[in-house]
C-alpha cells in the first residue's frame, strides 16, 4: 500500500506540478481546453492511463473545462501514486494542446 506523503513532500511535488494546487486533501488541477471534443480526448487518454496504473483520478467535466482531483482514497490523502498520475495528466494535456 502506498504511504501518505508528508506536507513537506506534497509541497516539493507542487513545486514541480506548477498547475496543481492542494485542495481538500487532494491534488487539484483545472484545465480549459479549446473545445468539448478536445476535453473528451484528454479524458479518454487519462482514462487509459488510469486503468493501466490502476489508480483513478476524480474528473469533473464542464463543457471544455476539466477538473482533476488526485487522491488515494484508500489511504485518505496524497501519495506518490497521485503525484505520478498528476505528472502523467500534465503530459496528456500538453500533448493534446500541441497536437
PyMOL commands that set and color helices and strands:
alter all, ss='L'
color gray80, all
select helices_A, chain A and resi 7-16+36-53+80-98
alter helices_A, ss='H'
color red, helices_A
select strands_A, chain A and resi 21-23+26-32+58-62+65-70
alter strands_A, ss='S'
color yellow, strands_A
deselect
rebuild
show_as cartoon
